[in-house]
Amino acid sequence: IALDPRNAETFSNRGVVLHRLNRLDEAIASHEHAVALDPQRVEGRWNFSNALLLNGDWSRGWQEFEWRWKHSELKLLARRKALLQPRWTGAEPLRGRTLLLQAEQGLGDTIQFCRYARLATARGARVLLEVHAPLFGVLQGLDGVAGLLTPKSPLPPFDIHCPLLSLPLAFDT
């Protein structure tokens, strides 16, 4: 940093180290500076999101977490199907619409975030939930889910979709 105070990667790396030392306020400040220096640097935004979420800054953390779709090493894009239907962001009404919720990362993330199906149903959506095959039996009969699918299942008709880990942002929780 002393040699090149305009190097966003260096500030981001310092933020990662501070994060691992559980010095979250300092980590966030370092990540914030990295993002200010290079707002399009995906890994910096990813690191920033993780520190914000761990620190309980849900609003900014979930917003920054959306940068995961641009992170090449996460391999999330390979799982994300090319869908013609629009993505639900939380702003659009759900009443009378069929919402496809898609698992995107690990089994634990799917188990943690599938609870949002009930919230979508409460807003009037008919919810389809696509989960990893090993979870199919576990999540059968989940409250709020009208149909359970695996990534290999043919997709029934639906109006809108949302990745599971984008639901906290969409619901502003």
C-alpha positions in Angstrom: 0.0 0.0 0.0 2.9 2.3 0.8 4.4 1.6 -2.6 1.2 1.9 -4.6 -1.7 3.5 -2.7 -4.0 3.3 -5.8 -3.8 -0.5 -6.1 -7.3 -1.8 -5.4 -6.1 -5.5 -5.2 -3.7 -4.6 -2.4 -6.5 -3.0 -0.3 -8.8 -5.9 -1.0 -6.1 -8.4 0.0 -5.5 -6.4 3.2 -9.3 -6.6 3.8 -9.2 -10.4 3.5 -6.4 -10.6 6.0 -8.2 -8.3 8.5 -11.4 -10.3 7.9 -9.6 -13.5 8.8 -8.3 -11.8 12.0 -11.9 -11.0 12.8 -11.1 -7.3 12.6 -14.3 -6.7 10.6 -14.6 -2.9 10.8 -11.1 -2.5 9.5 -11.7 -5.2 6.9 -14.8 -3.4 5.6 -13.0 -0.1 5.5 -10.2 -1.6 3.4 -12.6 -3.3 1.1 -14.6 -0.1 0.8 -11.4 1.7 -0.3 -10.6 -1.1 -2.8 -14.1 -0.8 -4.3 -13.7 3.0 -4.5 -10.4 2.6 -6.4 -11.8 0.0 -8.8 -15.6 -0.4 -8.7 -15.7 -3.0 -11.4 -13.2 -5.5 -9.8 -15.4 -8.5 -9.1 -13.3 -10.2 -6.6 -13.0 -7.0 -4.5 -16.8 -6.7 -4.5 -17.2 -10.4 -3.5 -14.8 -10.0 -0.6 -16.6 -6.8 0.4 -19.9 -8.6 0.4 -18.6 -11.4 2.7 -17.2 -9.0 5.2 -20.5 -6.9 5.3 -22.6 -10.0 5.7 -20.5 -11.4 8.5 -20.7 -8.0 10.2 -24.5 -8.0 10.0 -24.8 -5.2 7.4 -27.5 -7.0 5.5 -28.6 -4.3 3.3 -25.2 -3.5 1.7 -24.0 -7.0 2.1 -26.8 -8.6 0.0 -26.5 -5.9 -2.6 -22.8 -6.5 -3.0 -23.4 -10.3 -2.9 -25.0 -10.0 -6.3 -21.5 -9.5 -7.8 -21.1 -13.3 -7.4 -22.7 -13.7 -10.8 -19.6 -12.1 -12.3 -17.1 -14.0 -10.3 -15.4 -16.6 -12.6 -14.0 -18.8 -9.8 -17.4 -19.5 -8.2 -18.6 -21.5 -11.1 -22.1 -20.4 -10.4 -22.8 -19.3 -14.0 -22.4 -22.9 -15.2 -25.4 -23.9 -13.0 -27.5 -20.9 -13.9 -29.8 -21.8 -16.8 -30.4 -19.3 -19.5 -34.0 -18.4 -18.8 -36.2 -16.2 -21.0 -38.5 -15.3 -18.1 -37.5 -12.2 -16.1 -35.7 -12.4 -12.8 -37.7 -11.4 -9.7 -36.0 -8.6 -7.8 -38.6 -8.1 -5.1 -40.1 -5.0 -6.7 -42.6 -6.9 -8.9 -45.8 -8.2 -7.5 -46.0 -12.0 -7.0 -49.8 -12.5 -6.7 -51.0 -14.9 -9.3 -47.6 -15.7 -10.7 -45.5 -18.8 -10.7 -42.0 -18.2 -9.3 -39.1 -20.6 -9.9 -36.6 -20.5 -7.1 -33.2 -22.1 -8.0 -30.5 -23.6 -5.8 -27.1 -22.2 -6.8 -24.4 -23.2 -4.4 -24.0 -25.9 -1.7 -26.6 -28.1 0.0 -26.4 -26.1 3.2 -27.1 -22.8 1.4 -30.2 -24.5 -0.2 -31.4 -25.8 3.2 -30.9 -22.3 4.7 -32.6 -20.3 2.0 -35.4 -22.6 1.0 -37.4 -21.1 3.9 -38.1 -18.1 1.7 -40.5 -20.2 -0.4 -43.1 -19.6 2.3 -42.6 -15.9 2.1 -43.2 -15.9 -1.6 -46.3 -18.0 -1.2 -47.6 -15.5 1.4 -47.3 -12.8 -1.3 -49.5 -14.9 -3.6 -46.9 -16.7 -5.7 -47.1 -20.4 -6.7 -43.6 -21.5 -5.9 -41.5 -24.1 -7.8 -38.2 -25.0 -6.1 -35.3 -26.4 -8.0 -32.8 -28.1 -5.6 -29.8 -30.4 -5.8 -30.8 -34.0 -6.3 -29.5 -35.2 -2.9 -32.0 -32.8 -1.2 -35.0 -33.9 -3.2 -36.3 -36.4 -0.6 -35.4 -34.1 2.3 -37.4 -31.1 0.9 -40.4 -33.0 -0.3 -43.5 -31.5 1.2 -41.7 -28.2 2.1 -44.3 -25.6 3.2 -44.9 -23.1 0.5 -43.6 -25.2 -2.4 -46.1 -26.3 -5.1 -43.5 -28.2 -7.1 -40.0 -29.6 -6.3 -37.5 -30.1 -9.2 -33.9 -31.1 -9.7 -31.6 -29.4 -12.2 -32.3 -32.3 -14.6 -36.0 -32.0 -14.3 -37.8 -30.5 -17.3 -39.0 -27.0 -16.3 -42.7 -26.5 -16.1 -44.2 -23.2 -17.1 -43.3 -20.3 -14.8 -43.5 -16.5 -15.0 -40.5 -15.3 -13.1 -37.4 -16.8 -11.4 -35.0 -16.0 -8.6 -31.8 -17.7 -7.3 -32.2 -18.8 -3.7 -29.3 -16.6 -2.4 -30.8 -13.5 -4.0 -34.0 -13.9 -1.9 -32.8 -11.9 1.2 -32.1 -8.9 -1.1 -35.5 -9.3 -2.9 -37.3 -9.6 0.4 -35.1 -6.9 2.1 -34.4 -9.1 5.1 
